[in-house]
Amino acid sequence: MKPLKKVLIATGLMAVCGVAAAGTGPDMPWDSGLDKLVKNLTGKTALAVGVLAMFAASAALVFGGEMSEFTRRMILMILAVAVMVSGTSLINIFFGVTGALVIL
């Protein structure tokens, strides 16, 4: 295929996908459940549990002494999950940013 033809096909596909993605329809049956889940994962309770988990995991890493590689990886996994769960609330507290985070 010639390069110009490939570019035209790619542009046409992007235009069709953009129109399809722009359409909005009625709410789906599972939207209310997902909204509840999002509110639970970003609320005050999730922030408190996340901060406590970060503190406990960090203390275990610092004061844990000799531990197996498996135990160390489990503690790091708990730390990572705690940061993910409470990340939105922490960013809002530290920087005053609300809403979705955009990665450029």
PEQUI-V962527 format. One line per field, one symbol per residue. ss: DSSP state (H for helix, E for strand, C for the rest). psi: psi as a letter, one per 20 degrees, with the letter a starting at -180 (. if undefined). A space follows every 50 residues. Layout:
ss->???
psi->???
This chain:
ss->CCHHHHHHHHHHHHHHHHHHHHCCCCCCCCHHHHHHHHHHHCCHHHHHHH HHHHHHHHHHHHHCCCCCHHHHHHHHHHHHHHHHHHHHHHHHHHHCCCCC CCCC
psi->qqhhhgggggggghgghghhhhpqarqqhihhghgggghhijahghgggg gghggggghhhgjibpqrhggghgghgggghhgggjgghghgggijpraq ppo.
